[in-house]
Amino acid sequence: MFPRILISPTSRQQSFLLFLPLSFLPLRLGMTAITARTKSTQGRYVSQARTEPDKQKSHGSDTYFGFTPFPYDATLEAVTKTRATLAPNSTLWALHFDSGIPWKEALADAPFPARFQKEWDDQARAIPKDHVVYLGLAPLDKDRKSLAPATGEQERVPMPDELKTAALDDTSVQKAYLNYARRAVRQFHPRFLNLGIEAGELMSRDRKRWPQFERLYASVRTALKHEFPEMQIGISFGLGDLRAVSEAKAARSLIESSDYVGLSFYPHASDFDEKFGAPPYRGTKPWREPLAWIRAYTTKPIAICETGFTSQDIDISQFKLKMQGSPEAQADYVGELFATAHRDHYAFVVWFLAIDYDKLYAKMPAGSDTMKLWRNIGLLDGDLHPKPGWKIWRAGVQASHQTRSNSP
């Protein structure tokens, strides 16, 4: 969900949260370890002159807005209320599957394990009939450089022998991932498909493997485009890292072959990024410079695959992190995000959490401090009381509805 965080699960967290859907990755596994990579920022980041977006490919100003159905508590009531809150206040339904792949079955093109298939069936039934679907898949593990772990009837199962030491572009990996992605497309019918959640992070984690991923992506994308020509396909990048000179250059070929450029962006977390070598998001409105940069970098449609802004200050003493937030700053970001999305013809925007998960956080075991990073990015608080940004969001979605209804 967030760049540069590696997940280390604990048995207590897994057993407590096991029933949550697979797409609710951070709370399923718990964030108990941060592994940092320190980089020099000198000369790594480049400014860009503004360019005009490709309006034809981005369908004019028809931007879709939505959330993931991430619940605010580990109860059926919370799951139900979250979905009921999202449906009338969005035009996009976002599904984010980032916790493993049934590699054995995918490689053999065999039926998926019952536990896994039930999860997909439940998620598919919950999609509102009038919503466009964004589907995010992850061939890479949380380190964003290794193959995603194998899953099955249990949360973790052994990796098939054919894939244990396979390169990312190995023919067996290509076959298995294509089978998995194809089945996901047939189940969820997405208009937008992300074939690599934050896969762009691979460039900074293990640059020599980036060409392997490019070949994996090209192979799977080509096959799916042939079968589903109207579906829009891309991957997502951490916006902070994509601004690096070397990474922006290395990513360009893949982005140009894609239908959109996907982004993960949490502008309140500048201090977190700075701790690991990234330049700060400057000013009292820290989203402006990065969003201006990406529009200048490419004419491809922009897709915000996950974003948010905290409504409370964050202090994680364990890692000496301090980040500022307020309801007013959050509302400012929501308003400007809608304006920028329409001006620059974004394909879609996903605000990752609709409701603060204070109640769930209170039940989590010790060592969960990093979960503070997203605990209060919801547009409603933990008791479902709206924050100022919620009114702006609802107005923006309503305007989006009217734009589409007035279109020929």
C-alpha atoms as one frame of an Amber mdcrd trajectory, in Angstrom:
protein
   0.000   0.000   0.000   2.765   2.438   0.850   6.246   2.710  -0.724   9.275
   1.354   1.116   7.367  -0.598   3.766   8.132  -4.274   3.966   5.611  -6.460
   5.710   6.597  -8.880   8.436   3.570 -10.826   9.714   3.053 -12.017  13.259
   0.910 -14.967  14.228  -1.168 -12.883  16.633  -2.093 -10.377  13.965  -2.783
 -13.035  11.377  -5.078 -15.057  13.608  -6.999 -11.983  14.757  -7.559 -10.572
  11.276  -7.636 -13.718   9.193 -11.257 -13.377   8.167 -10.757  -9.976   6.548
 -10.800 -10.040   2.734  -7.482 -10.625   0.994  -7.581  -7.122  -0.477  -7.324
  -5.636   3.015  -3.613  -6.357   3.034  -2.243  -3.972   5.681  -4.618  -5.184
   8.375  -4.418  -8.826   7.328  -0.671  -8.960   7.813   0.162  -6.054  10.074
   3.070  -3.692   9.535   5.708  -4.615  12.061   8.968  -3.949  10.282  10.321
  -1.176   8.140  13.318  -1.845   5.944  14.743   1.317   4.518  16.946   2.029
   1.574  18.920   5.231   1.921  19.671   7.169  -1.231  21.403  10.384  -2.059
  18.953  12.849  -3.541  21.530  15.073  -5.182  20.966  15.172  -8.899  18.326
  12.480  -8.826  15.223  14.575  -9.351  14.376  16.534 -12.449  11.873  19.250
 -13.129   9.654  19.060 -16.174   7.986  21.574 -18.437   4.236  21.211 -18.462
   2.785  19.156 -21.312  -0.783  18.644 -22.404  -2.426  15.305 -21.653  -3.629
  12.916 -24.308  -7.306  13.874 -24.091  -8.489  11.276 -26.555  -7.033   8.371
 -24.572  -8.231   9.768 -21.254 -11.830  10.166 -22.481 -12.057  13.922 -21.945
 -12.921  14.979 -18.385 -14.680  11.704 -17.573 -12.662  10.927 -14.424 -13.897
   8.192 -12.084 -13.629   8.487  -8.304 -13.739   5.737  -5.726 -12.372   3.910
  -2.694 -11.251   0.436  -1.747 -13.835  -1.306   0.507 -11.364  -1.336   3.408
 -13.332  -1.692   6.706 -12.836   0.460   9.785 -13.206  -2.467  12.199 -12.831
  -6.247  12.171 -16.558  -6.913  12.252 -19.171  -7.887   9.708 -21.066  -4.725
  10.617 -18.050  -2.602   9.690 -17.629  -4.384   6.363 -21.328  -3.894   5.576
 -21.446  -0.231   6.623 -18.268   0.555   4.705 -19.662  -0.860   1.487 -22.990
   0.916   2.040 -21.144   4.211   2.548 -19.034   3.853  -0.573 -21.623   2.798
  -3.143 -23.634   6.057  -3.418 -20.537   8.229  -3.043 -18.325   6.879  -5.799
 -18.326   6.042  -9.474 -15.434   3.571  -9.303 -15.113   0.352  -7.271 -11.480
  -0.404  -6.441 -10.237  -3.918  -5.743  -6.674  -4.276  -4.457  -5.310  -7.847
  -4.330  -1.792  -7.822  -2.936  -1.415 -10.791  -0.588  -0.328 -13.722  -2.711
  -1.193 -15.757  -5.793  -2.294 -19.406  -6.053   0.715 -20.099  -8.257   0.319
 -23.896  -8.355  -3.230 -23.712  -9.675  -2.480 -20.753 -11.934   0.434 -22.572
 -13.525  -1.751 -25.626 -14.229  -4.761 -23.470 -15.139  -6.642 -25.516 -12.536
  -9.521 -24.357 -10.300  -8.374 -22.046  -7.535  -8.456 -23.257  -3.906 -11.937
 -23.011  -2.367 -10.865 -20.500   0.288  -9.349 -18.212  -2.312 -12.200 -18.568
  -4.798 -14.805 -17.814  -2.113 -13.018 -14.552  -1.376 -13.181 -13.578  -5.027
 -16.826 -14.592  -5.273 -17.707 -12.483  -2.215 -15.863  -9.478  -3.610 -17.517
  -9.809  -7.007 -21.023  -9.943  -5.510 -20.374  -6.718  -3.592 -19.601  -4.610
  -6.689 -22.414  -2.088  -7.325 -23.952  -2.690 -10.723 -23.525   0.901 -11.914
 -19.833   1.225 -10.958 -16.758   0.998 -13.146 -14.204  -1.439 -11.699 -10.487
  -0.853 -11.122  -8.608  -4.081 -10.380  -5.100  -4.045  -8.912  -3.006  -7.239
  -9.000   0.500  -7.871  -7.678   2.986 -10.333  -9.185   5.620  -9.021  -6.752
   5.956  -9.536  -3.012   5.942  -6.721  -0.449   9.641  -6.151  -1.078   8.569
  -5.170  -4.633  11.354  -7.258  -6.164  10.551 -10.942  -5.495   7.677 -13.001
  -6.834   4.495 -12.738  -4.786   4.160 -15.548  -2.235   2.063 -18.603  -2.948
  -1.358 -18.894  -1.339  -3.972 -21.629  -1.295  -6.237 -23.278   1.232  -3.934
 -21.723   3.827  -2.695 -18.157   3.806   0.799 -19.337   2.856   1.702 -22.524
   0.994   4.966 -23.667  -0.618   5.950 -22.119  -3.914   5.835 -24.583  -6.822
   9.272 -25.993  -7.632   9.158 -24.499 -11.136   8.932 -20.989  -9.683  11.172
 -21.135  -6.603  14.217 -19.692  -8.340  12.578 -18.492 -11.540  13.357 -15.122
 -13.075  10.466 -12.708 -13.362  10.326 -13.278 -17.108  10.612 -17.064 -16.934
   8.108 -18.722 -19.275   6.479 -20.524 -16.330   5.982 -17.215 -14.515   4.521
 -15.640 -17.642   2.135 -18.561 -18.131   0.986 -18.655 -14.495   0.542 -14.892
 -14.143  -1.376 -14.656 -17.402  -3.727 -17.437 -16.277  -4.214 -15.713 -12.912
  -4.798 -12.256 -14.417  -7.095 -13.592 -17.137  -9.259 -15.343 -14.549  -9.379
 -12.170 -12.438 -10.517 -10.160 -15.456 -13.255 -12.668 -16.271 -14.445 -12.621
 -12.656 -14.420  -8.874 -11.975 -14.796  -7.326 -15.466 -12.563  -4.305 -14.827
 -12.356  -1.305 -17.105  -8.949  -0.542 -15.585  -6.422  -3.277 -14.792  -3.216
  -2.726 -12.824  -0.863  -5.618 -13.603   1.668  -4.544 -10.977   0.684  -2.749
  -7.768   3.670  -0.459  -7.063   5.774  -2.644  -9.345   7.653   0.492 -10.356
   9.412   0.282  -7.001  11.439  -2.589  -8.463  13.640  -0.055 -10.246  15.027
   1.239  -6.957  14.959  -2.090  -5.113  16.722  -4.246  -7.715  17.343  -2.374
 -10.961  18.847  -5.357 -12.770  15.502  -7.166 -12.527  13.515  -4.322 -14.073
  14.049  -5.588 -17.652  12.741  -8.978 -16.488   9.576  -7.346 -15.199   9.202
  -5.333 -18.406   9.199  -8.573 -20.387   6.719 -10.220 -17.998   4.437  -7.204
 -18.255   4.696  -6.993 -22.047   3.877 -10.661 -22.449   0.832 -10.633 -20.176
  -0.418  -7.251 -21.333  -0.222  -8.231 -25.015  -2.197 -11.420 -24.447  -4.880
  -9.697 -22.373  -5.181  -6.796 -24.815  -5.845  -9.265 -27.591  -8.653 -10.872
 -25.565 -10.010  -7.690 -23.949  -9.135  -4.801 -26.302 -11.253  -2.189 -24.512
  -9.710  -2.790 -21.097  -7.172  -0.159 -19.981  -3.949  -1.748 -18.675  -0.982
  -0.321 -16.774   1.029  -0.651 -13.557   1.533   1.722 -10.623   4.566   3.577
  -9.326   5.336   5.385  -6.091   5.204   9.008  -7.249   8.104   9.990  -4.989
  10.458   7.477  -6.572   9.243   7.995 -10.120  10.481  11.588  -9.878  14.066
  10.301  -9.759  15.968  11.099 -12.951  17.180   7.550 -13.523  13.844   5.952
 -12.675  11.836   8.372 -14.772  14.081   7.495 -17.703  13.934   3.736 -17.110
  10.143   3.732 -16.724   9.332   5.700 -19.858   9.265   2.783 -22.295   6.858
   0.740 -20.177   4.640   3.748 -19.518   4.476   4.604 -23.206   3.352   1.048
 -23.964   0.599   1.262 -21.334  -2.848   2.801 -21.402  -2.232   4.894 -18.285
   0.395   5.626 -15.640  -0.724   4.513 -12.172   0.435   6.245  -9.005   0.616
   5.656  -5.277   0.774   9.024  -3.497   0.357  10.089   0.150   1.511  13.724
   0.314   1.245  14.006   4.111   4.076  11.456   4.458   6.888  13.677   3.223
   8.850  13.207   6.462   8.646   9.465   6.018  10.013   9.691   2.473  12.724
  12.143   3.501  13.966   9.732   6.160  14.858   7.338   3.378  16.478   9.822
   1.019  13.645  11.369  -0.985  13.301  15.140  -1.384  10.489  16.791   0.568
   7.080  17.651  -0.782   7.434  21.362  -0.248   5.021  24.017   0.929   1.763
  24.041   2.832   0.111  22.210  -0.056   2.651  19.414  -0.587   0.682  17.699
  -3.344   1.043  20.484  -5.901   4.625  19.989  -7.081   4.463  16.174  -7.500
   1.146  16.329  -9.371   2.473  19.079 -11.625   5.593  16.997 -12.262   3.717
  13.886 -13.386   1.528  15.834 -15.798   4.667  17.368 -17.304   6.402  13.990
 -17.484   3.878  12.182 -19.676   0.836  12.757 -21.850  -0.555   9.364 -20.840
  -3.745   9.384 -18.754  -2.920   9.583 -15.062  -4.533   7.157 -12.624  -4.256
   7.703  -8.878  -4.399   4.064  -7.771  -4.177   4.975  -4.097  -3.947   8.219
  -2.174  -4.994   9.881   1.064  -4.112  12.641   3.517  -4.155  12.385   7.300
  -6.535  14.574   9.286  -4.377  14.305  12.422  -0.711  14.810  13.223   1.282
  11.581  13.282   4.077  10.812  15.733   5.818   7.448  15.417   8.550   7.744
  18.025   9.928   4.287  17.225  11.182   5.608  13.886  11.418   9.299  14.869
   8.734  10.226  12.367   6.523  13.273  12.643   3.955  14.194  10.011   1.428
  16.975  10.028  -2.219  16.781   9.128  -5.562  18.383   9.886  -9.169  18.163
   8.687  -8.686  21.475   6.900  -5.530  20.372   5.064  -7.214  17.123   4.095
 -10.186  19.041   2.701  -7.844  21.307   0.723  -6.215  18.266  -0.849  -9.556
  16.689  -1.725 -10.733  19.869  -3.412  -7.550  20.415  -5.369  -7.363  16.740
  -6.300 -10.774  16.922  -7.960  -9.819  20.121  -9.765  -6.479  18.713 -10.925
  -8.034  15.410 -11.988 -10.533  17.168 -14.227  -8.058  19.716 -15.554  -5.468
  17.080 -16.406  -7.986  14.459 -17.531  -7.146  11.746 -15.016  -8.519   8.303
 -15.757  -9.512   7.722 -12.123  -8.744   8.525  -8.495  -8.838   6.031  -5.612
  -8.903   7.495  -2.086  -7.692   4.398  -0.292  -9.777   4.564   2.905 -13.177
   6.151   3.323 -13.415   5.703   7.111 -10.745   5.999   9.829  -9.875   2.658
  11.414  -9.384   3.850  15.011 -11.519   0.986  16.323  -9.517  -1.634  14.515
  -6.232   0.011  15.483  -7.234  -0.144  19.154  -7.533  -3.937  18.851  -4.198
  -4.456  17.180  -1.251  -5.850  19.164   1.792  -3.893  20.258   4.200  -3.039
  17.482   1.582  -1.684  15.100   2.675   1.970  15.262   3.358   2.176  11.532
  -0.371   1.701  10.963  -0.753   5.278  12.210   0.392   6.396   8.767  -3.056
   5.677   7.312  -5.286   5.400  10.378  -6.843   8.840   9.902  -6.821   9.345
   6.134 -10.536   8.530   5.980 -12.993  11.230   4.970 -15.208  10.085   7.839
 -13.927   9.512  11.354 -14.032   6.178  13.159 -17.616   6.826  14.309 -18.650
   7.620  10.723 -18.960  11.353  11.363 -18.024  13.289   8.213 -14.940  15.476
   8.069 -14.886  18.669   5.967 -13.380  16.796   3.025 -16.360  14.436   2.820
 -18.708  17.210   1.694 -16.217  18.217  -0.997 -15.808  14.624  -2.106 -19.554
  14.050  -2.368 -20.027  17.262  -4.339 -17.236  16.254  -6.692 -18.724  12.817
  -7.276 -22.162  14.324  -7.889 -20.670  16.715 -10.443 -18.965  13.750 -12.084
 -22.322  11.955 -12.295 -23.873  15.004 -13.961 -21.005  15.328 -16.444 -21.519
  11.768 -17.633 -25.316  12.048 -17.774 -24.998  15.184 -19.929 -22.474  13.578
 -22.284 -23.753  12.449 -25.710
